[in-house]
């Protein structure tokens, strides 16, 4: 068996502090922005506040997932520990993002039909504050998003809100200069349309992992061919490849070798091929002699 990555190092300490800081900043400012959105009458600002509120919830779930996955160790019941909770948090974030996008789009369409006056000064001041908060959070989470689907979900929320804040600032400037209040609803629609495809993509990736689909970028038949090309290997069956959580791909396979051949070199070669050729950090490989029977007789 190949020993995999120490996942605590992937999703643990290095992600906890940035997530905690971003969570605190976004949660506090979401309340401020929501109050300002109501006071100013700005749909764009209120929509951004709603987005920031879901950001805070998503960041909180992402933070909890990292902490729990680090602290809950594998045991006789949870043989993989709590690694999958990161993927569940990513899926929940995708659902939240989609819900916010739908709400914003509905409200924006109603505002297009009946534009409302907006208190531009308050709108601009708070939007600029939100922009600063989101830029800081974006920088905090950017590196972690490259290594964890869970952190990527939180990062995408912050990125979406950063761009939304830019839109609100632009809308505020346009209204200040032209009194064209329709732009508030237009920015709201733009925010919703920006969020939706990203929510869908994140949810799709999380569902692929939960369904134990082979990781994107790994061709299982190519893997089978390379294992079959190893010296003394005559057959490869029961080959399964899936992702446990971010950066943690796993595989199982039965390798049939010629009778009378020492299986240790084959095991070592297969382990090396999976690790270097496919990035499989954890694999369970069963070596079987060619004369062995009964292995294919499974109930499912």
C-alpha positions as CSV (number, residue, x, y, z in Angstrom):
1,X,0.0,0.0,0.0
2,X,1.2,3.5,-0.8
3,X,1.3,5.9,2.0
4,X,-0.5,9.0,1.0
5,X,-0.1,12.7,1.8
6,X,-0.5,13.9,5.3
7,X,-3.7,15.7,4.6
8,X,-3.5,17.8,7.8
9,X,-0.8,19.6,6.0
10,X,-3.0,20.2,3.0
11,X,-6.1,21.2,4.6
12,X,-5.1,22.0,8.2
13,X,-3.0,24.7,9.7
14,X,-2.0,26.5,6.5
15,X,-5.7,27.1,5.6
16,X,-7.2,27.6,9.1
17,X,-5.7,31.1,9.8
18,X,-6.6,32.7,6.5
19,X,-10.1,31.3,6.6
20,X,-10.6,32.5,10.2
21,X,-9.5,36.0,9.4
22,X,-11.5,36.2,6.2
23,X,-14.6,34.8,8.0
24,X,-14.4,37.4,10.7
25,X,-13.9,40.4,8.4
26,X,-16.7,39.3,5.9
27,X,-19.2,38.4,8.6
28,X,-18.9,41.8,10.4
29,X,-19.0,43.8,7.1
30,X,-22.0,41.9,5.8
31,X,-24.1,43.3,8.7
32,X,-22.8,46.8,8.0
33,X,-23.4,46.5,4.3
34,X,-26.9,45.1,4.7
35,X,-27.9,47.9,7.0
36,X,-26.5,50.5,4.6
37,X,-28.3,48.8,1.7
38,X,-31.6,49.2,3.4
39,X,-30.9,52.8,4.5
40,X,-29.7,53.9,1.1
41,X,-32.3,52.0,-0.9
42,X,-29.7,50.3,-3.1
43,X,-30.5,46.9,-4.5
44,X,-27.0,46.4,-5.7
45,X,-25.6,47.1,-2.2
46,X,-28.3,44.9,-0.6
47,X,-27.5,42.1,-3.1
48,X,-23.8,42.5,-2.3
49,X,-24.6,42.3,1.4
50,X,-26.6,39.1,0.8
51,X,-23.7,37.7,-1.1
52,X,-21.3,38.7,1.7
53,X,-23.6,37.0,4.2
54,X,-23.5,33.8,2.3
55,X,-19.7,34.3,1.9
56,X,-19.5,34.5,5.7
57,X,-21.6,31.3,6.1
58,X,-19.6,29.6,3.4
59,X,-16.3,30.7,5.0
60,X,-17.6,29.5,8.3
61,X,-18.4,26.1,6.9
62,X,-15.1,25.9,5.1
63,X,-13.3,26.7,8.3
64,X,-15.3,24.2,10.3
65,X,-14.5,21.6,7.6
66,X,-10.8,22.2,7.9
67,X,-10.8,22.0,11.7
68,X,-13.0,18.9,11.8
69,X,-11.1,17.0,9.1
70,X,-7.9,17.8,11.0
71,X,-9.1,16.8,14.4
72,X,-11.3,13.7,13.6
73,X,-8.7,11.0,13.0
74,X,-9.3,7.7,11.2
75,X,-10.5,4.9,13.5
76,X,-12.3,1.6,13.2
77,X,-15.5,3.3,12.3
78,X,-14.4,6.3,10.3
79,X,-11.6,4.6,8.4
80,X,-11.0,7.7,6.3
81,X,-11.5,10.1,9.2
82,X,-13.5,13.2,8.2
83,X,-11.8,14.2,5.0
84,X,-15.0,14.1,3.0
85,X,-16.5,16.9,5.1
86,X,-14.5,19.4,3.0
87,X,-16.3,18.2,-0.1
88,X,-19.7,18.5,1.6
89,X,-18.9,22.0,2.6
90,X,-17.9,22.9,-1.0
91,X,-21.2,21.5,-2.2
92,X,-23.2,23.5,0.4
93,X,-21.3,26.6,-0.7
94,X,-22.3,25.9,-4.3
95,X,-26.0,25.6,-3.3
96,X,-25.8,28.9,-1.3
97,X,-24.2,30.7,-4.2
98,X,-26.9,29.5,-6.6
99,X,-29.6,30.6,-4.2
100,X,-28.1,34.1,-3.8
101,X,-27.8,34.5,-7.6
102,X,-31.4,33.5,-8.1
103,X,-32.6,35.9,-5.5
104,X,-30.6,38.8,-6.9
105,X,-31.8,38.2,-10.4
106,X,-35.5,38.2,-9.4
107,X,-35.1,41.4,-7.4
108,X,-33.1,43.1,-10.1
109,X,-35.7,42.3,-12.8
110,X,-38.4,43.8,-10.5
111,X,-36.2,46.9,-10.0
112,X,-35.9,47.3,-13.8
113,X,-39.6,47.6,-14.1
114,X,-39.8,50.1,-11.2
115,X,-36.4,51.8,-10.5
116,X,-36.1,53.3,-6.9
117,X,-34.1,56.3,-5.8
118,X,-30.8,55.5,-4.1
119,X,-28.8,57.4,-1.4
120,X,-25.6,57.5,-3.4
121,X,-23.2,58.8,-0.8
122,X,-23.8,56.1,1.7
123,X,-23.9,53.5,-1.1
124,X,-20.5,54.5,-2.4
125,X,-18.9,54.7,1.1
126,X,-20.0,51.3,2.1
127,X,-19.3,49.7,-1.3
128,X,-15.7,51.0,-1.1
129,X,-15.3,49.5,2.4
130,X,-16.6,46.2,1.1
131,X,-14.2,46.3,-1.9
132,X,-11.2,46.7,0.5
133,X,-12.4,43.8,2.7
134,X,-12.9,41.6,-0.3
135,X,-9.5,42.4,-1.8
136,X,-7.8,41.5,1.5
137,X,-9.8,38.3,1.8
138,X,-9.0,37.4,-1.8
139,X,-5.3,37.7,-1.1
140,X,-5.6,35.6,2.0
141,X,-7.4,32.7,0.3
142,X,-5.8,32.7,-3.2
143,X,-3.0,30.2,-2.5
144,X,-5.1,27.8,-0.5
145,X,-7.7,27.7,-3.3
146,X,-5.1,26.0,-5.5
147,X,-4.8,23.0,-3.1
148,X,-8.3,22.5,-1.6
149,X,-11.7,22.3,-3.3
150,X,-13.2,23.4,0.0
151,X,-11.0,26.6,0.2
152,X,-11.6,27.1,-3.5
153,X,-15.4,27.3,-2.8
154,X,-14.8,30.0,-0.2
155,X,-12.3,31.8,-2.5
156,X,-14.8,31.8,-5.4
157,X,-17.4,33.4,-3.1
158,X,-15.0,36.1,-2.1
159,X,-13.9,36.6,-5.7
160,X,-17.5,37.0,-6.8
161,X,-18.2,39.5,-4.0
162,X,-15.0,41.4,-4.9
163,X,-16.3,41.9,-8.4
164,X,-19.7,42.7,-7.1
165,X,-18.3,45.4,-4.9
166,X,-16.6,46.9,-8.0
167,X,-19.9,46.8,-9.7
168,X,-21.7,48.6,-6.8
169,X,-19.0,51.3,-6.8
170,X,-19.4,51.8,-10.5
171,X,-23.2,52.0,-10.1
172,X,-22.8,54.5,-7.3
173,X,-20.6,56.7,-9.4
174,X,-22.9,56.5,-12.4
175,X,-25.9,57.4,-10.3
176,X,-24.0,60.2,-8.6
177,X,-23.2,61.7,-12.0
178,X,-26.3,61.0,-14.0
179,X,-29.2,60.1,-11.6
180,X,-29.7,57.0,-13.8
181,X,-31.1,54.7,-11.1
182,X,-31.7,51.8,-13.4
183,X,-27.9,51.0,-13.3
184,X,-28.4,49.8,-9.7
185,X,-30.7,46.9,-11.0
186,X,-28.4,46.3,-14.0
187,X,-25.4,45.8,-11.7
188,X,-27.6,43.4,-9.6
189,X,-28.3,41.3,-12.7
190,X,-24.6,41.3,-13.6
191,X,-23.7,40.1,-10.1
192,X,-26.3,37.3,-10.4
193,X,-25.1,36.2,-13.8
194,X,-21.5,36.2,-12.6
195,X,-22.3,34.0,-9.6
196,X,-24.5,31.3,-11.3
197,X,-21.9,29.5,-13.6
198,X,-19.3,29.5,-10.8
199,X,-21.8,27.9,-8.4
200,X,-22.7,25.3,-11.0
201,X,-19.0,24.5,-11.7
202,X,-18.2,24.2,-8.0
203,X,-21.2,22.0,-7.3
204,X,-20.4,19.8,-10.3
205,X,-16.9,19.1,-9.1
206,X,-18.1,18.4,-5.6
207,X,-20.7,15.9,-6.9
208,X,-18.2,14.2,-9.0
209,X,-16.1,13.5,-5.9
210,X,-19.1,12.4,-3.9
211,X,-20.1,10.0,-6.7
212,X,-16.5,8.7,-6.7
213,X,-16.0,9.5,-10.4
214,X,-12.4,9.1,-11.6
215,X,-10.5,12.4,-11.1
216,X,-10.5,14.8,-14.0
217,X,-7.3,14.5,-15.9
218,X,-6.8,10.8,-15.1
219,X,-7.6,8.3,-17.9
220,X,-8.4,5.0,-16.2
221,X,-7.8,3.0,-19.4
222,X,-4.4,4.6,-19.8
223,X,-3.6,3.7,-16.2
224,X,-4.7,0.1,-16.8
225,X,-2.5,-0.1,-19.9
226,X,0.6,1.1,-18.0
227,X,0.0,-1.3,-15.2
228,X,-0.5,-4.1,-17.7
229,X,2.8,-3.1,-19.4
230,X,4.8,-3.8,-16.2
231,X,7.1,-6.8,-16.2
232,X,5.3,-10.1,-15.4
233,X,1.8,-8.6,-15.2
234,X,-0.6,-10.5,-17.4
235,X,-3.9,-9.0,-16.3
236,X,-5.3,-6.0,-14.4
237,X,-8.8,-6.1,-13.0
238,X,-10.9,-4.5,-10.2
239,X,-9.3,-1.2,-11.0
240,X,-11.0,1.7,-9.3
241,X,-9.9,5.3,-9.0
242,X,-11.5,8.1,-7.1
243,X,-10.9,11.3,-5.0
244,X,-11.3,11.2,-1.3
245,X,-10.9,14.9,-0.8
246,X,-8.8,17.7,-2.4
247,X,-5.3,16.6,-3.5
248,X,-6.0,13.1,-2.2
249,X,-6.6,10.6,-5.0
250,X,-6.9,6.9,-4.3
251,X,-6.9,3.7,-6.3
252,X,-7.4,0.0,-5.9
253,X,-6.4,-2.8,-8.3
254,X,-5.7,-6.5,-8.6
255,X,-2.6,-7.3,-10.6
256,X,-2.3,-10.8,-12.0
257,X,1.3,-12.0,-12.4
258,X,2.9,-15.1,-13.9
259,X,3.1,-18.1,-11.7
260,X,6.3,-18.5,-9.7
261,X,7.3,-14.9,-10.0
262,X,8.2,-12.8,-6.9
263,X,5.5,-10.2,-6.5
264,X,7.5,-7.6,-4.6
265,X,9.2,-6.0,-7.6
266,X,5.8,-5.8,-9.4
267,X,4.2,-4.2,-6.3
268,X,7.0,-1.6,-6.1
269,X,6.9,-0.8,-9.8
270,X,3.1,-0.4,-9.8
271,X,3.3,1.9,-6.8
272,X,5.9,4.0,-8.5
273,X,3.9,4.2,-11.7
274,X,0.7,5.3,-10.0
275,X,2.5,7.9,-7.9
276,X,4.7,9.5,-10.6
277,X,2.5,8.9,-13.6
278,X,-0.9,9.7,-12.2
279,X,-0.4,11.5,-8.9
280,X,-2.1,8.7,-6.9
281,X,-1.0,9.3,-3.3
282,X,-2.8,6.3,-1.8
283,X,-3.3,2.9,-3.4
284,X,-4.2,-0.6,-2.4
285,X,-2.8,-3.2,-4.7
286,X,-3.5,-6.9,-4.6
287,X,-1.0,-9.3,-6.3
288,X,-2.4,-12.6,-7.6
289,X,-0.7,-15.5,-9.3
290,X,-2.0,-16.4,-12.8
291,X,-3.3,-19.7,-11.6
292,X,-5.5,-18.1,-8.9
293,X,-9.3,-18.6,-9.4
294,X,-12.4,-17.1,-7.9
295,X,-11.5,-13.5,-7.8
296,X,-14.0,-12.5,-10.5
297,X,-16.8,-14.2,-8.7
298,X,-18.3,-11.1,-6.9
299,X,-21.9,-10.4,-6.0
300,X,-22.0,-6.9,-7.6
